[in-house]
Amino acid sequence: MRFGSFSYWLKDGLDKGYAVAQININNLEFVQAIIEAAEEERAPVILGASEGALKYMGLDYAVAIAQTAAERSSVPVMLHLDHGPNLDWVLKAIRAGFSSVMIDASRLPLEENIALTKQVVDLCHSLDIEVEAELGRITGTDDDLTIDERMATLCRPEDAERFVGETHVDALAAAIGSAHGHYKGKPQLDFNRLSAIRKATGIPLVLHGGSGIPDDDVREAIGLGIAKMNINTDNQEVFTEKVREVLQENPKLYDPRKYLGPGREAIKAMVKKKLALTGSVNRV
């Protein structure tokens, strides 16, 4: 089986009111847990791979593992470059065999973001590879922003309309108040802004920083146009907690299979919860 279609499944989610889960991978156990959960829940799934994860796993190793998972899986599996920082990383991902990519030029002024994103889209679309981009700044939780600063990082609907019209990107991660990693307090998602961006663009929207957002807020966001939700921190936490628990109970344990296996099961349980939350269960 080849990788599934990023664009097809996101549009299906947008049309039917669910979101496809992008679950980031960090090692073999993450991939195994994600695929097992997706198969049991009959859900399409996106394996997200960030620059940091690819440097850790090795680009070729990560792609080979994901390709094997997709070939053996009975549900659609996609391999997506998460937060590609520049054209060089996009090219590496394309050459290695990724089925879709994200170019994140949100740190640049709008004109430069549009120019780089359009360059990536033109290249990728000629190769039948789909593209996600980011507009506004989806911050990290250690940024300690004031309210005025926070508002300045959010995506403006009029900018989103222009951005999508000029770049023809397939999906847009529009900053509406979510953050990567841990939240310092309750996330403050701007649902009115999200609704306006949906009306202005008409394309699938992406919610980054899905870990830590209250379930009711996730459901509301999906109802307003989020067709892809990214998840990583929750899985990292439960994996680490389970491994730590096993090693504390068995301090002389040295066989990694004896603690990585339980860690894998913890990820699988968490992924199932997230698939149910996104409404992607029984979509295949």
C-alpha positions as semicolon CSV with decimal commas, in nm:
position;residue;x (nm);y (nm);z (nm)
1;M;0,000;0,000;0,000
2;R;0,126;0,346;-0,085
3;F;0,073;0,635;0,153
4;G;-0,281;0,773;0,174
5;S;-0,384;1,107;0,031
6;F;-0,336;1,397;0,274
7;S;-0,569;1,622;0,076
8;Y;-0,843;1,360;0,031
9;W;-0,871;1,275;0,398
10;L;-0,854;1,635;0,522
11;K;-1,128;1,736;0,279
12;D;-1,331;1,435;0,388
13;G;-1,292;1,546;0,749
14;L;-1,389;1,903;0,663
15;D;-1,698;1,786;0,476
16;K;-1,810;1,535;0,739
17;G;-1,717;1,720;1,057
18;Y;-1,418;1,528;1,192
19;A;-1,044;1,586;1,207
20;V;-0,765;1,355;1,098
21;A;-0,514;1,308;1,377
22;Q;-0,148;1,378;1,309
23;I;0,040;1,177;1,569
24;N;0,408;1,259;1,582
25;I;0,662;0,979;1,579
26;N;0,977;0,968;1,788
27;N;1,090;0,606;1,761
28;L;0,975;0,260;1,648
29;E;0,746;0,212;1,948
30;F;0,555;0,529;1,865
31;V;0,491;0,412;1,508
32;Q;0,380;0,067;1,620
33;A;0,142;0,206;1,882
34;I;-0,010;0,460;1,643
35;I;-0,072;0,208;1,367
36;E;-0,219;-0,053;1,601
37;A;-0,458;0,204;1,748
38;A;-0,561;0,338;1,406
39;E;-0,628;-0,010;1,272
40;E;-0,835;-0,113;1,571
41;E;-1,035;0,211;1,553
42;R;-1,062;0,209;1,170
43;A;-0,925;0,561;1,144
44;P;-0,702;0,731;0,888
45;V;-0,387;0,861;1,052
46;I;-0,098;1,094;0,974
47;L;0,248;1,011;1,103
48;G;0,409;1,348;1,172
49;A;0,787;1,378;1,173
50;S;0,957;1,696;1,290
51;E;1,308;1,810;1,211
52;G;1,420;1,715;1,562
53;A;1,266;1,368;1,544
54;L;1,418;1,304;1,202
55;K;1,762;1,406;1,325
56;Y;1,719;1,167;1,619
57;M;1,574;0,871;1,427
58;G;1,763;0,929;1,105
59;L;1,568;1,042;0,798
60;D;1,605;0,716;0,606
61;Y;1,521;0,502;0,909
62;A;1,209;0,708;0,984
63;V;1,082;0,684;0,626
64;A;1,154;0,312;0,602
65;I;0,963;0,245;0,924
66;A;0,669;0,459;0,809
67;Q;0,662;0,297;0,466
68;T;0,658;-0,049;0,622
69;A;0,374;0,059;0,850
70;A;0,174;0,196;0,556
71;E;0,229;-0,114;0,345
72;R;0,111;-0,344;0,622
73;S;-0,171;-0,128;0,748
74;S;-0,536;-0,183;0,660
75;V;-0,614;0,188;0,711
76;P;-0,480;0,495;0,526
77;V;-0,144;0,611;0,662
78;M;0,029;0,933;0,560
79;L;0,383;1,052;0,633
80;H;0,399;1,427;0,686
81;L;0,694;1,660;0,743
82;D;0,601;1,864;1,049
83;H;0,720;2,226;1,064
84;G;0,966;2,208;0,777
85;P;1,172;2,519;0,849
86;N;1,306;2,585;0,500
87;L;1,322;2,465;0,141
88;D;1,621;2,243;0,218
89;W;1,422;2,031;0,463
90;V;1,128;2,014;0,224
91;L;1,357;1,883;-0,049
92;K;1,506;1,626;0,189
93;A;1,157;1,503;0,276
94;I;1,047;1,484;-0,087
95;R;1,356;1,290;-0,190
96;A;1,319;1,053;0,104
97;G;0,958;0,967;0,017
98;F;0,727;1,179;0,235
99;S;0,369;1,193;0,107
100;S;0,307;1,551;0,225
101;V;0,502;1,834;0,381
102;M;0,457;2,140;0,596
103;I;0,653;2,451;0,520
104;D;0,657;2,676;0,825
105;A;0,765;3,025;0,722
106;S;0,545;3,193;0,983
107;R;0,849;3,360;1,139
108;L;0,889;3,565;0,820
109;P;0,697;3,877;0,717
110;L;0,375;3,798;0,528
111;E;0,519;3,875;0,183
112;E;0,816;3,644;0,239
113;N;0,596;3,372;0,389
114;I;0,375;3,384;0,081
115;A;0,672;3,375;-0,157
116;L;0,842;3,075;0,010
117;T;0,517;2,885;0,057
118;K;0,420;2,939;-0,308
119;Q;0,761;2,813;-0,417
120;V;0,712;2,496;-0,210
121;V;0,353;2,446;-0,329
122;D;0,446;2,486;-0,697
123;L;0,725;2,231;-0,658
124;C;0,527;1,982;-0,453
125;H;0,208;1,996;-0,656
126;S;0,407;1,912;-0,968
127;L;0,504;1,591;-0,786
128;D;0,155;1,519;-0,643
129;I;0,274;1,605;-0,291
130;E;0,042;1,812;-0,076
131;V;0,142;2,107;0,140
132;E;0,046;2,255;0,475
133;A;0,163;2,602;0,574
134;E;0,142;2,822;0,882
135;L;0,020;3,178;0,922
136;G;0,050;3,375;1,244
137;R;0,269;3,237;1,520
138;I;0,179;2,922;1,711
139;T;0,398;2,986;2,011
140;G;0,575;2,767;2,259
141;T;0,458;2,772;2,620
142;D;0,776;2,936;2,744
143;D;0,726;3,253;2,542
144;D;0,553;3,436;2,832
145;L;0,356;3,669;2,606
146;T;0,144;3,960;2,723
147;I;-0,213;3,989;2,595
148;D;-0,120;4,251;2,334
149;E;0,175;4,042;2,219
150;R;-0,042;3,731;2,205
151;M;-0,297;3,907;1,984
152;A;-0,017;4,014;1,752
153;T;0,076;3,650;1,693
154;L;-0,272;3,541;1,584
155;C;-0,371;3,494;1,221
156;R;-0,581;3,767;1,062
157;P;-0,866;3,639;0,839
158;E;-0,784;3,889;0,566
159;D;-0,423;3,770;0,561
160;A;-0,539;3,408;0,546
161;E;-0,763;3,481;0,248
162;R;-0,477;3,643;0,059
163;F;-0,229;3,375;0,165
164;V;-0,443;3,086;0,044
165;G;-0,542;3,266;-0,275
166;E;-0,182;3,333;-0,373
167;T;-0,016;3,011;-0,257
168;H;-0,288;2,750;-0,329
169;V;-0,178;2,561;-0,019
170;D;-0,376;2,246;0,070
171;A;-0,413;2,307;0,444
172;L;-0,348;2,600;0,674
173;A;-0,227;2,603;1,033
174;A;-0,373;2,937;1,136
175;A;-0,269;3,067;1,476
176;I;-0,583;3,100;1,691
177;G;-0,429;3,075;2,039
178;S;-0,296;2,720;2,070
179;A;0,063;2,645;2,166
180;H;0,316;2,367;2,141
181;G;0,417;2,170;2,448
182;H;0,275;2,242;2,794
183;Y;0,018;2,512;2,856
184;K;0,068;2,742;3,155
185;G;-0,308;2,775;3,202
186;K;-0,626;2,696;3,013
187;P;-0,572;2,752;2,639
188;Q;-0,761;3,052;2,505
189;L;-0,870;2,960;2,153
190;D;-1,025;3,240;1,948
191;F;-1,326;3,063;1,797
192;N;-1,463;3,375;1,629
193;R;-1,131;3,417;1,453
194;L;-1,133;3,050;1,352
195;S;-1,483;3,082;1,205
196;A;-1,381;3,391;1,009
197;I;-1,070;3,219;0,873
198;R;-1,278;2,921;0,764
199;K;-1,515;3,149;0,574
200;A;-1,227;3,344;0,421
201;T;-1,032;3,041;0,297
202;G;-1,264;2,743;0,255
203;I;-0,977;2,495;0,295
204;P;-0,900;2,244;0,573
205;L;-0,754;2,412;0,879
206;V;-0,503;2,260;1,122
207;L;-0,491;2,281;1,501
208;H;-0,136;2,259;1,632
209;G;-0,066;2,203;2,000
210;G;-0,358;1,959;2,034
211;S;-0,222;1,810;2,356
212;G;-0,364;1,992;2,657
213;I;-0,660;2,160;2,488
214;P;-0,986;2,073;2,670
215;D;-1,198;1,817;2,486
216;D;-1,495;2,051;2,449
217;D;-1,273;2,313;2,288
218;V;-1,132;2,057;2,047
219;R;-1,483;1,952;1,943
220;E;-1,589;2,313;1,894
221;A;-1,280;2,383;1,684
222;I;-1,350;2,081;1,464
223;G;-1,705;2,203;1,415
224;L;-1,565;2,536;1,294
225;G;-1,330;2,396;1,030
226;I;-1,037;2,217;1,194
227;A;-0,978;1,909;0,980
228;K;-0,639;1,804;1,119
229;M;-0,518;1,805;1,478
230;N;-0,157;1,755;1,583
231;I;-0,073;1,548;1,891
232;N;0,268;1,477;2,043
233;T;0,319;1,594;2,401
234;D;0,045;1,373;2,550
235;N;0,207;1,063;2,400
236;Q;0,554;1,161;2,511
237;E;0,427;1,210;2,864
238;V;0,241;0,879;2,900
239;F;0,529;0,690;2,740
240;T;0,784;0,840;2,977
241;E;0,559;0,797;3,281
242;K;0,505;0,428;3,206
243;V;0,874;0,358;3,142
244;R;0,966;0,542;3,463
245;E;0,703;0,345;3,656
246;V;0,827;0,009;3,529
247;L;1,191;0,091;3,606
248;Q;1,107;0,219;3,953
249;E;0,919;-0,103;4,029
250;N;1,200;-0,315;3,881
251;P;1,528;-0,124;3,933
252;K;1,740;-0,420;3,818
253;L;1,555;-0,449;3,486
254;Y;1,791;-0,420;3,190
255;D;1,599;-0,565;2,895
256;P;1,460;-0,262;2,703
257;R;1,174;-0,470;2,567
258;K;1,043;-0,506;2,921
259;Y;0,993;-0,131;2,964
260;L;0,953;-0,006;2,607
261;G;0,669;-0,253;2,552
262;P;0,454;-0,112;2,834
263;G;0,545;0,237;2,715
264;R;0,417;0,146;2,371
265;E;0,088;0,025;2,517
266;A;0,049;0,354;2,703
267;I;0,087;0,546;2,376
268;K;-0,164;0,317;2,205
269;A;-0,425;0,385;2,473
270;M;-0,370;0,760;2,445
271;V;-0,392;0,752;2,064
272;K;-0,725;0,572;2,085
273;K;-0,857;0,849;2,310
274;K;-0,741;1,113;2,063
275;L;-0,892;0,932;1,764
276;A;-1,226;0,922;1,945
277;L;-1,194;1,290;2,034
278;T;-1,127;1,394;1,674
279;G;-1,425;1,191;1,549
280;S;-1,207;0,993;1,308
281;V;-1,305;0,649;1,442
282;N;-1,481;0,421;1,188
283;R;-1,413;0,656;0,896
284;V;-1,238;0,385;0,693
